[in-house]
């Protein structure tokens, strides 16, 4: 009969474990049993001070894990041994015996490479401290192995363990030790492999923990060492350098990207790791002298490069354009080539059997993501139009739009039918949110005098508008059914709805006119029912306690529907007759009372930046609409109904209201203007206030300074009108807020304020001894001047319609352009900065600021 040991071996063999592997397993545990097992809490640990036993254990571990095949890695024999193996290696590394450290560190590397992360991860955390502790070993092979193993552990680290690991790295001064090793690299006999592994490990740490970045890129000696290594001809050194620079963001010489000796495969590898710093300061350093870097980036985005290289080029550009400042800096250096690369990336695709290859789709997504730089105004918009962005979008939307020459021969119904058929096709759906967003941004920033015929845009723009309106009206008509059954379709509908809204209120007369006429035509069959449905949804929303993402989406789409229809006469009248104004008022109050803060990112997952959680030192300015998109749509819709005179008397809005009076509504709007709300909310609130007789920009500082308007104690200037009437004012306030009212001799000719007249010098010279009489022309009306001074002190004024005409004239002569905009009740322009009440110029250069910069 066979022995029990042989029987056990046979049993294991039947379960997929070879006899040889079972033998190695038994030898491993025989070696481990030579040490001491002890318990610490729930963990069974191992220790042994005998060097020979340690060496025997390490070799047994190496033999055992090497014998494991991919099929046996998840076998209980292997899985159950991992904890004992790790604890043995932890002790041996902590013991720091030079005779065993080298082979132990290499076995750790082998363990991480062979054992699946899902099995090893519960125990890998225990290896971090001992590995970091011997990172600065005098033996280079030990340091290299420890750096390699530590880098692999950190690269696979779960987010929940990052805090614990950073504490370990801080305690062991890991970053300091790595930097010291790299600083000594150029002057010593260290190998290229050492620098590669240390630089790679440091780069991983920099990308995961922002707290590590400053101490690295602020190390002058380290920067000098790295700069000296730029000329090293070894490509592997250059790769390591780029990887390190990707974490600290310091500009480097990029000529080697164009060396003929570097194959395309190496260029792709370099580009993959030459990502700009997650640190905003580092990325801006990249752009300070970034012509060579951007030239390389654009070349890699070109059609002649493999798709994978192009994609990394687009990702590099996306990260440089993380915020408006970085984007505009990048475009100032390389605008037209970047736009051309985006257009090429969005057009270089083909369909095969009605489908597009996965790699081409990936490139399209990256190109569309980069095209979202169009959300900021600038010169690049002109280049996008010049390069035919409208035709590109239409090709993506309608699968290579080929019938352009014959569309104008079709009837409107036939055009609608053709567009609807193309929209129903299940192709490139993932790109549609990008396409609608790009179209919307193009429209909202388009110039008033834009002529689509200059570059033969008319046909393409018309078809894009038609497709957007069809998608939008279809989503409103289907409403709740889509929302509940297909969230992805609702997300696409939200982007289309937003595009229609931006086109309808575009500064461009052509786009706005076309969008309104097409929407009106498409709405004819079901428009009344759709509006009734939208109002019902909004009223229902006000009664709900639970409000999830699908509800937010549907509410947003219906708010957009009301706002779009507010510019169409028949539908506007229907909204008012159906109680739409009171619905919007109730919705606005509901948003404010319940602290409903929903940003557009909640509706638009395609806008999420995968790097955003790792960013530091970036000044990411808030979008114009901010994190209150539903409130913005509500204010916008109400503003449009007021703009078109649909409400004859403001009091009619509040008839029957008990808890929500006109005075309360006005105070609420003034609070929006005064608090930290987004610029879009502030502008729309100020715009609505103008229909209640309040013109200007309420703010907290204005309320404080405004108290001095009727106080004469510190007044140092008299304004005397032609009829002898006079007003006492404070020269310093007048000099800063409305310098045009001061006599020319009081203004410096050398230093001009932003509005073209002097501010600061007049104060510097006159403050403290400003006893002046200012005589005004007989053309200046007393009431108008009084109201103007109210604006100067408070930041806004309250006036009846009868004085507005004279105020307009006076505001124009005083060059108070923001006030003129409000008095003329001109719609806020998307992206415009909100005027702030700033008395900073009244102070000395080292004085304190009353307010902090310009809202943006």
C-alpha positions in Angstrom: 0.0 0.0 0.0 1.1 3.6 -0.6 2.0 5.7 2.3 -0.4 8.4 3.4 2.0 11.0 2.1 1.9 9.5 -1.4 -1.8 9.3 -1.2 -2.1 13.0 -0.3 0.3 13.9 -3.2 -1.9 11.9 -5.6 -5.0 13.6 -4.3 -3.5 17.1 -4.9 -2.3 16.0 -8.3 -5.8 15.1 -9.2 -6.8 18.6 -8.2 -4.3 20.2 -10.6 -1.3 20.4 -8.4 1.8 18.5 -9.6 3.7 16.2 -7.3 6.8 18.4 -7.8 4.9 21.5 -6.7 3.5 19.7 -3.7 7.0 18.7 -2.7 8.2 22.3 -3.0 5.3 23.3 -0.8 6.3 20.8 1.8 9.9 22.0 1.7 8.7 25.6 2.1 6.8 24.8 5.3 9.6 22.6 6.6 11.9 25.7 6.2 9.4 28.0 7.8 9.0 25.7 10.7 12.7 26.2 11.5 11.8 29.7 12.5 9.4 30.9 15.2 5.7 31.4 14.7 4.0 33.9 17.0 0.6 35.7 17.1 0.1 39.4 17.1 -3.6 40.1 17.4 -5.3 38.0 14.7 -2.1 37.8 12.6 0.3 34.9 12.8 3.8 36.2 12.2 7.3 34.7 11.7 10.8 35.5 12.8 14.2 34.0 12.8 17.6 35.6 13.3 19.7 32.7 11.9 21.1 33.9 8.5 21.3 30.4 7.0 17.7 29.6 7.9 16.6 33.0 6.4 18.5 32.1 3.1 17.0 28.7 3.1 13.4 30.1 3.6 13.9 32.7 0.8 15.2 30.1 -1.7 12.2 27.8 -0.7 9.8 30.6 -1.3 11.4 31.3 -4.7 11.2 27.7 -5.8 7.6 27.3 -4.7 6.2 30.4 -6.4 8.2 29.7 -9.6 6.6 26.3 -9.8 3.0 27.8 -9.9 1.4 27.8 -13.3 -1.4 30.3 -14.3 -3.9 27.4 -13.7 -2.7 26.8 -10.2 -2.3 30.4 -8.9 -5.9 30.4 -7.4 -5.5 26.9 -5.9 -6.0 26.8 -2.1 -2.5 25.4 -1.7 -1.1 28.6 -3.2 -3.6 31.1 -1.8 -3.3 29.7 1.8 0.5 30.0 1.6 0.7 33.7 0.7 0.2 35.1 4.2 3.1 32.9 5.6 5.3 33.8 2.7 4.7 37.6 3.2 5.3 37.5 6.9 8.6 35.6 6.4 9.8 38.2 3.8 8.7 41.1 6.1 10.9 39.8 8.9 13.9 39.0 6.7 13.8 42.5 5.1 13.4 44.2 8.5 16.3 42.2 9.9 18.5 43.8 7.2 21.1 41.1 6.9 23.3 42.1 3.9 23.9 38.5 3.2 20.2 37.8 2.5 18.8 41.2 1.5 19.6 41.0 -2.2 17.9 37.6 -2.8 15.0 38.5 -0.5 14.3 41.8 -2.3 14.4 40.0 -5.7 12.0 37.3 -4.4 9.6 40.0 -3.3 9.7 41.3 -6.9 9.1 37.8 -8.2 6.2 37.3 -5.7 4.4 40.5 -6.9 4.9 39.6 -10.5 3.6 36.0 -10.2 0.9 36.1 -7.6 -2.3 37.8 -8.8 -3.0 41.2 -7.2 -6.4 40.0 -6.0 -4.7 37.4 -3.8 -1.6 39.4 -2.7 -3.3 42.8 -2.1 -4.5 42.0 1.5 -0.9 41.4 2.5 1.1 43.7 0.2 0.6 46.6 2.5 2.8 44.9 5.1 5.7 44.9 2.7 5.7 48.7 2.1 7.5 49.7 5.3 10.4 47.1 5.1 10.9 47.8 1.4 11.0 51.6 2.0 13.4 51.1 5.0 16.1 49.3 2.9 15.6 51.6 -0.2 18.9 53.4 0.6 20.9 50.2 1.0 24.6 50.6 0.1 24.2 47.7 -2.3 22.8 48.9 -5.6 21.1 45.6 -6.5 19.1 45.7 -3.2 18.0 49.3 -3.8 16.9 48.5 -7.4 14.9 45.5 -6.3 13.3 47.3 -3.5 12.4 50.3 -5.7 10.9 47.9 -8.3 8.8 46.0 -5.8 7.6 49.1 -4.1 6.7 50.7 -7.4 4.6 47.7 -8.3 2.8 47.7 -5.0 2.0 51.4 -5.2 0.8 51.2 -8.8 -1.8 48.6 -7.8 -2.7 50.3 -4.5 -6.4 50.8 -3.8 -7.6 54.3 -3.0 -8.8 53.3 0.4 -5.2 52.4 1.5 -3.5 55.5 0.1 -3.6 57.5 3.3 -2.1 54.7 5.3 0.7 54.1 2.8 1.5 57.8 2.6 2.0 57.9 6.4 4.4 55.0 6.0 6.3 56.7 3.2 6.5 59.9 5.3 7.7 58.0 8.3 10.5 56.3 6.3 11.4 59.5 4.5 11.0 57.6 1.2 10.8 60.7 -1.0 13.9 62.2 0.6 15.9 59.0 0.2 14.9 58.6 -3.5 15.8 62.3 -4.2 19.2 61.9 -2.5 19.9 58.8 -4.5 19.1 60.5 -7.8 21.1 63.6 -6.8 24.1 61.3 -6.3 23.6 59.4 -9.6 25.5 61.7 -12.0 28.7 61.7 -9.9 28.8 58.0 -8.9 29.2 54.6 -10.4 25.4 53.9 -10.2 23.9 52.0 -13.1 21.3 53.2 -15.6 18.9 50.6 -14.1 19.2 52.3 -10.7 18.2 55.7 -12.1 15.3 54.2 -14.1 13.8 52.4 -11.1 14.2 55.3 -8.7 12.8 57.8 -11.2 9.9 55.5 -11.9 9.1 55.0 -8.2 9.3 58.8 -7.5 7.0 59.5 -10.5 4.4 57.1 -9.1 4.6 58.7 -5.7 4.3 62.2 -7.2 1.2 61.2 -9.2 -0.6 59.6 -6.3 0.2 62.0 -3.4 0.2 65.7 -4.1 1.9 66.4 -0.7 5.1 65.0 -2.2 5.3 67.3 -5.2 6.5 70.7 -3.8 9.6 69.3 -2.0 10.7 67.6 -5.2 10.3 70.3 -7.8 11.5 72.9 -5.3 14.8 71.0 -4.8 17.3 73.1 -6.8 20.1 70.6 -6.7 17.9 67.8 -8.0 16.7 70.0 -10.8 20.3 70.8 -11.7 21.2 67.1 -11.8 18.3 66.3 -14.0 19.0 69.2 -16.3 22.6 68.0 -16.7 21.3 64.6 -17.7 19.4 66.0 -20.7 22.4 65.4 -22.9 22.8 61.7 -21.9 22.4 59.8 -25.2 20.9 56.7 -23.5 17.3 56.5 -24.5 16.4 54.6 -21.4 17.7 57.5 -19.3 15.6 59.9 -21.4 12.5 57.7 -20.8 13.2 57.7 -17.1 13.7 61.5 -17.1 10.4 62.1 -18.9 8.5 59.9 -16.5 9.9 61.9 -13.6 9.2 65.2 -15.2 5.6 64.1 -15.8 5.2 64.1 -12.1 7.0 67.4 -11.2 6.2 69.3 -14.4 9.5 71.0 -15.1 10.2 71.9 -18.7 12.8 69.8 -20.4 14.6 69.7 -23.7 12.5 67.8 -26.2 14.7 67.7 -29.3 15.4 64.0 -28.8 11.7 63.3 -29.7 12.7 64.1 -33.3 15.9 62.0 -33.4 15.9 59.7 -36.4 17.4 56.9 -34.3 14.3 56.7 -32.1 11.8 54.3 -33.5 8.1 55.1 -33.5 7.5 52.5 -30.7 9.9 54.4 -28.5 8.3 57.7 -29.4 4.9 56.3 -28.3 6.5 55.1 -25.0 8.0 58.5 -24.4 4.7 60.3 -25.2 2.8 57.9 -22.9 4.9 59.0 -19.9 5.5 62.6 -20.9 2.2 63.7 -19.5 2.2 67.2 -18.0 2.2 67.4 -14.2 -0.9 66.7 -12.2 0.4 69.7 -10.3 -1.0 72.9 -11.9 2.2 74.9 -11.2 4.3 72.2 -12.9 2.0 72.2 -16.0 2.2 76.0 -16.3 6.0 75.7 -16.2 5.7 73.3 -19.1 3.8 76.0 -21.0 6.1 78.9 -20.1 8.6 77.9 -22.8 6.5 75.2 -24.3 6.8 75.7 -28.1 9.0 72.6 -28.5 6.7 70.4 -26.3 3.6 71.6 -28.2 5.3 71.0 -31.6 6.0 67.4 -30.5 2.5 67.0 -29.2 0.9 68.3 -32.5 3.1 66.0 -34.6 2.0 63.0 -32.5 -1.6 63.9 -33.0 -1.2 63.9 -36.8 -2.8 61.4 -39.1 0.6 59.9 -40.1 1.1 58.5 -36.7 -0.4 55.3 -35.4 -3.8 55.7 -33.7 -2.4 54.8 -30.3 0.2 57.5 -30.6 -2.4 60.0 -31.7 -4.6 59.2 -28.7 -1.7 59.9 -26.3 -1.1 63.2 -28.0 -4.8 64.2 -27.5 -4.6 63.2 -23.9 -1.5 65.3 -23.3 -3.3 68.3 -24.8 -6.4 67.6 -22.7 -4.4 67.8 -19.5 -2.6 71.0 -20.5 -6.1 72.4 -21.1 -7.4 71.4 -17.6 -8.4 75.0 -16.9 -9.1 78.1 -18.9 -5.7 79.6 -18.1 -3.8 76.6 -19.3 -6.0 76.2 -22.4 -5.6 79.8 -23.6 -1.9 79.7 -22.9 -1.5 76.5 -25.0 -3.6 78.0 -27.8 -1.6 81.3 -27.7 1.4 79.2 -28.6 -0.1 76.8 -31.1 -3.7 77.5 -31.9 -4.3 76.7 -35.6 -2.2 73.5 -35.6 -4.1 72.2 -32.5 -7.5 73.0 -34.1 -6.3 71.3 -37.3 -5.2 68.2 -35.4 -8.6 68.0 -33.7 -10.5 68.3 -37.0 -8.2 65.6 -38.5 -8.9 63.4 -35.5 -12.6 63.8 -35.8 -12.6 63.0 -39.6 -10.2 60.2 -40.0 -12.6 57.3 -39.6 -14.4 54.8 -41.8 -17.4 52.5 -41.4 -17.2 48.8 -42.1 -20.5 46.9 -42.2 -22.2 49.8 -40.4 -19.6 49.7 -37.6 -16.4 51.6 -36.7 -13.3 49.9 -35.4 -12.6 50.1 -31.7 -9.3 51.9 -32.0 -10.8 54.5 -34.4 -13.7 55.0 -31.9 -11.2 55.5 -29.1 -9.4 58.2 -31.2 -12.7 59.9 -32.0 -13.6 60.1 -28.3 -10.2 61.6 -27.4 -10.5 64.2 -30.3 -14.0 65.1 -29.2 -12.9 65.5 -25.6 -10.2 67.9 -26.7 -12.6 69.8 -28.9 -14.4 70.8 -25.7 -11.8 73.6 -25.4 -14.5 75.4 -27.4 -16.3 75.9 -24.1 -14.0 78.9 -23.6 -14.2 81.9 -26.0 -11.2 82.9 -28.0 -9.5 82.9 -31.4 -9.8 79.1 -31.7 -13.5 79.5 -32.5 -12.6 81.3 -35.8 -10.2 78.5 -36.7 -12.8 75.8 -36.0 -15.3 77.5 -38.3 -12.6 78.0 -40.9 -11.7 74.3 -40.8 -15.3 73.3 -41.3 -16.3 72.1 -37.8 -20.0 72.2 -38.9 -19.4 69.7 -41.7 -17.3 67.5 -39.3 -20.2 67.4 -36.7 -22.7 66.7 -39.4 -20.7 63.8 -40.7 -20.4 62.3 -37.2 -24.1 62.8 -36.6 -25.4 61.6 -40.0 -22.7 59.1 -40.9 -20.7 60.9 -43.5 -23.3 63.4 -44.8 -23.3 62.8 -48.5 -26.6 64.3 -49.7 -25.6 67.9 -49.1 -26.2 69.0 -52.7 -29.7 67.6 -52.9 -31.1 68.5 -49.5 -32.2 72.0 -50.6 -34.3 70.4 -53.3 -36.4 68.4 -50.7 -39.5 69.7 -49.0 -39.3 70.6 -45.3 -41.2 67.4 -44.4 -38.7 65.4 -46.5 -35.8 67.1 -44.9 -37.2 66.3 -41.4 -37.8 62.7 -42.4 -34.3 62.3 -43.7 -32.8 63.8 -40.6 -34.9 61.7 -38.3 -34.0 58.5 -40.1 -30.3 59.3 -39.7 -30.7 60.2 -36.0 -32.4 56.9 -35.4 -29.4 54.9 -36.6 -27.5 53.2 -33.8 -24.1 54.5 -34.8 -21.6 56.7 -32.9 -24.2 57.3 -30.2 -21.4 57.6 -27.6 -20.2 60.8 -29.4 -23.5 62.6 -29.6 -23.2 64.3 -26.2 -19.8 65.7 -27.3 -21.3 66.8 -30.7 -24.3 68.6 -29.1 -22.0 70.3 -26.6 -19.6 71.5 -29.3 -22.5 72.8 -31.4 -23.9 74.7 -28.4 -20.6 76.4 -27.4 -20.0 77.4 -31.1 -23.5 79.0 -31.1 -23.3 80.8 -27.8 -20.0 82.4 -28.6 -20.7 83.1 -32.2 -20.4 86.7 -33.3 -23.5 88.7 -34.1 -22.5 89.4 -37.7 -21.3 85.8 -38.5 -22.1 85.0 -42.1 -22.5 81.2 -42.8 -22.2 81.8 -46.5 -18.5 82.9 -46.3 -17.3 79.3 -45.9 -20.4 77.6 -47.3 -21.6 76.7 -43.9 -25.3 77.5 -44.4 -26.5 74.0 -45.5 -24.6 72.2 -42.7 -25.6 74.6 -40.0 -29.3 74.4 -41.0 -29.1 70.6 -40.9 -27.4 70.6 -37.5 -30.0 72.9 -36.1 -32.8 70.7 -37.5 -31.3 67.6 -36.0 -30.8 69.2 -32.6 -34.4 70.5 -32.6 -35.8 67.1 -33.6 -33.8 65.3 -30.8 -34.9 67.9 -28.3 -38.6 67.9 -29.1 -38.6 64.1 -29.2 -37.1 64.0 -25.7 -39.7 66.4 -24.4 -42.5 64.5 -26.1 -41.4 61.1 -24.8 -40.5 62.6 -21.4 -40.7 60.4 -18.4 -40.8 57.2 -20.5 -37.3 57.7 -21.8 -36.1 58.8 -18.4 -37.2 55.7 -16.7 -36.3 53.2 -19.5 -33.0 54.5 -20.9 -30.8 56.8 -18.9 -28.1 57.0 -21.6 -30.7 58.3 -24.1 -31.9 60.9 -21.6 -28.3 62.0 -21.2 -27.9 62.5 -24.9 -31.3 64.4 -24.9 -30.0 66.7 -22.2 -27.0 67.7 -24.4 -29.2 68.3 -27.4 -31.7 70.4 -25.3 -28.8 72.5 -24.1 -27.5 73.0 -27.7 -31.0 74.2 -28.8 -31.1 76.6 -25.9 -27.7 78.1 -26.8 -28.6 78.3 -30.5 -31.9 80.1 -29.8 -30.2 82.7 -27.6 -27.0 82.9 -29.7 -25.6 86.4 -30.4 -25.4 85.3 -34.0 -28.6 86.6 -35.7 -28.5 83.9 -38.4 -28.2 80.9 -35.9 -30.8 82.4 -33.5 -33.3 83.1 -36.2 -32.9 79.7 -37.8 -33.2 77.8 -34.5 -36.4 79.7 -33.6 -38.1 79.1 -36.9 -37.1 75.4 -37.1 -38.2 74.8 -33.5 -41.5 76.5 -34.1 -42.1 74.4 -37.2 -41.2 71.1 -35.5 -43.4 71.9 -32.5 -46.5 72.6 -34.5 -48.1 69.1 -34.3 -47.5 68.5 -30.6 -46.1 71.7 -29.1 -49.1 72.5 -27.0 -49.2 69.1 -25.4 -45.5 69.1 -24.9 -45.6 72.4 -23.0 -48.5 71.2 -20.9 -46.5 68.0 -20.1 -43.4 70.1 -19.2 -45.5 72.3 -16.8 -47.0 69.2 -15.2 -43.6 67.7 -14.6 -42.3 70.9 -13.0 -45.3 71.2 -10.7 -45.0 67.6 -9.8 -41.3 68.1 -9.0 -42.2 70.7 -6.4 -44.2 68.1 -4.4 -41.6 65.4 -4.4 -39.4 64.4 -1.4 -37.0 62.1 -3.3 -35.1 63.7 -6.2 -32.6 61.4 -8.0 -30.6 61.9 -11.2 -33.3 60.7 -13.6 -35.7 63.3 -12.0 -33.0 66.0 -12.2 -32.4 65.2 -15.9 -36.1 65.3 -16.8 -36.7 68.5 -14.8 -33.7 70.2 -16.5 -35.0 69.2 -20.0 -38.4 70.6 -19.2 -37.0 73.8 -17.9 -35.0 74.2 -21.1 -38.2 73.5 -23.0 -40.0 76.4 -21.3 -37.1 78.7 -21.8 -36.8 77.9 -25.5 -40.5 78.3 -26.1 -40.5 81.7 -24.2 -39.0 83.3 -27.3 -41.8 82.0 -29.6 -44.9 84.3 -29.4 -47.7 81.7 -29.4 -46.0 79.3 -27.0 -45.0 82.2 -24.7 -48.6 83.3 -24.5 -49.7 79.8 -23.7 -47.0 79.5 -20.9 -48.3 82.6 -19.3 -52.0 81.6 -19.6 -51.2 78.2 -18.2 -49.6 79.6 -15.0 -46.1 79.0 -16.2 -44.8 82.2 -14.5 -46.0 81.2 -11.1 -44.6 77.7 -11.7 -41.2 79.2 -12.4 -41.4 81.4 -9.4 -42.3 78.4 -7.2 -39.5 76.4 -8.7 -36.9 79.1 -8.1 -38.1 79.4 -4.4 -38.1 75.6 -4.1 -34.4 75.4 -5.3 -33.3 78.1 -2.9 -35.3 76.9 0.1 -34.2 73.2 -0.3 -30.6 74.0 -1.2 -30.9 72.1 -4.5 -27.4 72.3 -5.8 -26.9 70.4 -9.0 -24.0 71.0 -11.4 -24.1 70.0 -15.0 -21.5 67.3 -14.4 -24.4 65.4 -12.8 -26.1 65.4 -16.2 -23.0 65.0 -18.4 -20.7 62.1 -17.5 -18.8 62.7 -20.7 -17.4 65.9 -19.2 -15.7 64.1 -16.3 -11.9 64.3 -16.2 -10.3 61.0 -15.1 -7.3 62.9 -13.7 -9.3 65.4 -11.7 -9.0 63.5 -8.4 -5.2 63.7 -8.7 -4.9 67.3 -9.5 -3.3 69.9 -7.2 -2.3 73.6 -7.5 -4.8 74.1 -10.4 -7.0 77.2 -10.3 -10.1 75.7 -12.0 -12.5 78.6 -12.4 -16.1 77.7 -12.0 -18.2 77.4 -15.1 -20.5 80.3 -15.9 -23.5 78.2 -14.8 -21.8 76.8 -11.7 -23.4 74.1 -9.6 -27.0 75.3 -9.7 -27.9 74.4 -13.3 -31.6 73.9 -12.5 -31.8 77.3 -10.8 -30.1 78.9 -13.7 -32.6 77.5 -16.2 -35.5 78.7 -13.9 -34.1 82.2 -13.8 -33.4 82.2 -17.5 -36.9 81.2 -18.4 -38.5 83.8 -16.1 -36.1 86.5 -17.5 -37.2 85.7 -21.0 -40.9 85.9 -20.2 -40.2 89.3 -18.6 -38.1 90.4 -21.6 -40.8 89.9 -24.1 -43.3 91.8 -22.0 -45.6 88.8 -21.4 -46.3 90.1 -17.9 -48.0 93.5 -18.0 -47.6 94.3 -14.3 -45.1 92.8 -12.0 -47.8 92.7 -9.3 -49.7 90.2 -11.4 -46.9 87.6 -10.8 -47.6 87.6 -7.1 -51.3 87.9 -7.1 -52.7 85.4 -4.7 -49.3 84.8 -3.1 -49.2 85.0 0.7 -45.8 83.6 1.7 -43.9 84.8 -1.4 -44.3 88.5 -2.0 -42.6 90.8 -4.6 -40.4 92.3 -1.9 -39.2 88.8 -0.8 -38.5 87.9 -4.4 -36.4 91.0 -4.9 -34.4 90.4 -1.8 -33.8 86.8 -2.9 -32.4 88.1 -6.3 -30.3 90.6 -4.5 -28.8 87.9 -2.3 -27.9 85.9 -5.4 -26.0 88.9 -6.7 -24.3 89.4 -3.4 -23.2 85.9 -2.4 -20.9 83.4 -4.0 -23.3 82.2 -6.7 -22.0 81.4 -10.2 -21.7 84.3 -12.7 -24.6 83.0 -14.8 -26.9 83.1 -11.8 -25.7 86.6 -10.8 -26.2 88.0 -14.3 -29.7 86.5 -14.7 -30.7 87.7 -11.2 -29.5 91.2 -12.0 -31.2 91.1 -15.3 -34.6 90.1 -13.7 -34.1 92.8 -11.1 -34.1 95.4 -13.9 -37.7 94.6 -14.6 -38.5 95.5 -11.0 -36.8 98.8 -11.3 -33.5 97.8 -9.7 -30.5 98.4 -12.1 -27.0 97.3 -11.3 -25.1 94.8 -9.2 -26.0 94.5 -5.5 -23.2 93.4 -3.3 -22.3 93.4 0.4 -19.6 96.0 0.2 -21.9 98.3 -1.7 -24.4 98.1 1.1 -21.8 99.1 3.6 -20.4 102.0 1.5 -23.9 103.0 0.5 -24.6 104.1 4.1 -22.3 107.1 3.5 -24.4 108.4 0.7 -26.6 110.5 3.0 -23.9 111.3 5.5 -22.1 114.6 5.1 -19.7 114.3 8.0 -16.8 113.1 5.9 -17.9 114.4 2.5 -15.2 116.5 0.9 -16.7 117.4 -2.5 -19.8 119.3 -3.6 -21.5 118.7 -6.9 -23.3 121.9 -7.9 -26.0 121.7 -10.6 -26.9 124.6 -12.9 -30.0 125.6 -10.9 -27.9 125.9 -7.8 -28.8 122.6 -6.2 -25.9 120.8 -4.6 -25.0 117.3 -3.4 -22.2 116.4 -1.0 -20.1 113.4 -1.9 -16.9 111.7 -1.0 -14.1 112.3 -3.5 -12.4 109.0 -3.0 -15.6 107.1 -3.9 -16.3 109.2 -6.9 -12.7 108.9 -8.1 -12.8 105.2 -8.1 -16.4 104.4 -9.0 -17.2 107.2 -11.4 -14.0 109.3 -12.3 -15.7 110.9 -15.3 -17.7 113.1 -12.9 -14.4 114.7 -11.7 -13.0 117.8 -13.5 -10.3 116.9 -16.1 -7.6 118.8 -14.0 -8.2 116.4 -11.1 -7.3 113.4 -13.3 -3.9 112.1 -14.1 -3.0 112.1 -17.7 -0.4 109.4 -17.2 -2.4 106.7 -15.5 -5.8 105.6 -16.8 -8.4 103.4 -15.3 -9.8 100.4 -17.1 -12.7 102.3 -18.4 -10.4 104.9 -20.0 -10.4 107.5 -17.3 -8.2 108.0 -14.3 -8.9 106.6 -10.9 -6.0 105.9 -8.6 -3.8 109.0 -9.2 -6.7 111.4 -8.5 -7.0 109.8 -5.1 -3.3 109.6 -4.4 -2.9 113.3 -5.0 -6.0 114.6 -3.5 -7.1 112.3 -0.6 -7.1 114.1 2.7 -7.3 117.6 1.1 -10.0 117.1 -1.4 -12.2 120.2 -0.9 -13.6 120.9 -4.3 -16.8 122.2 -5.9 -17.7 120.5 -9.1 -20.1 122.4 -11.4 -22.2 120.4 -13.8 -23.8 121.4 -17.1 -27.5 122.4 -17.2 -28.1 119.3 -19.3 -27.6 117.2 -16.1 -30.9 116.3 -14.5 -31.1 116.4 -10.7 -33.1 113.2 -10.4 -30.8 111.4 -12.9 -27.7 112.5 -11.0 -29.2 111.5 -7.7 -29.9 108.0 -9.0 -26.5 107.7 -10.6 -24.8 108.5 -7.3 -27.0 105.8 -5.8 -25.4 103.4 -8.2 -21.9 104.7 -7.5 -22.3 104.2 -3.7 -24.6 101.1 -3.5 -23.6 99.3 -6.7 -27.2 99.5 -8.0 -30.0 102.0 -8.1 -33.8 101.9 -7.9 -35.7 103.9 -10.4 -39.1 104.2 -12.1 -39.2 103.8 -15.9 -39.7 107.6 -16.4 -36.1 108.4 -15.3 -34.5 105.5 -17.2 -34.0 107.5 -20.4 -32.1 110.3 -18.7 -30.1 107.8 -16.7 -29.1 106.0 -19.9 -27.7 109.3 -21.3 -25.9 110.1 -18.1 -24.5 106.6 -17.7 -23.2 106.7 -21.3 -21.4 110.0 -20.8 -19.9 108.7 -17.5 -18.7 105.6 -19.4 -20.5 103.3 -17.0 -20.9 100.5 -19.5 -22.2 97.8 -17.1 -24.9 100.2 -15.8 -25.8 101.1 -19.4 -26.2 97.4 -20.2 -28.7 97.0 -17.3 -30.6 100.2 -18.1 -31.0 98.9 -21.7 -32.1 95.5 -20.4 -29.8 93.8 -22.8 -29.5 90.0 -22.3 -26.4 88.9 -20.4 -23.8 87.5 -22.7 -22.6 84.0 -21.8 -19.2 83.9 -20.1 -19.2 87.7 -19.3 -17.5 88.6 -16.0 -19.8 90.0 -13.3 -18.9 93.6 -12.3 -17.5 93.7 -8.8 -17.4 96.6 -6.3 -13.7 97.2 -5.9 -12.2 100.0 -3.9 -8.7 98.6 -4.1 -7.3 101.5 -6.3 -8.1 103.9 -3.4 -5.5 102.2 -1.2 -1.7 102.5 -1.3 0.2 99.7 -3.1 0.7 97.9 0.2 -2.8 98.5 1.5 -5.5 95.9 2.2 -8.1 94.9 -0.4 -11.8 95.3 0.2 -12.5 92.6 -2.4 -10.4 89.9 -3.9 -10.0 90.3 -7.6 -12.5 89.9 -10.4 -15.1 87.3 -10.5 -14.4 84.9 -13.4 
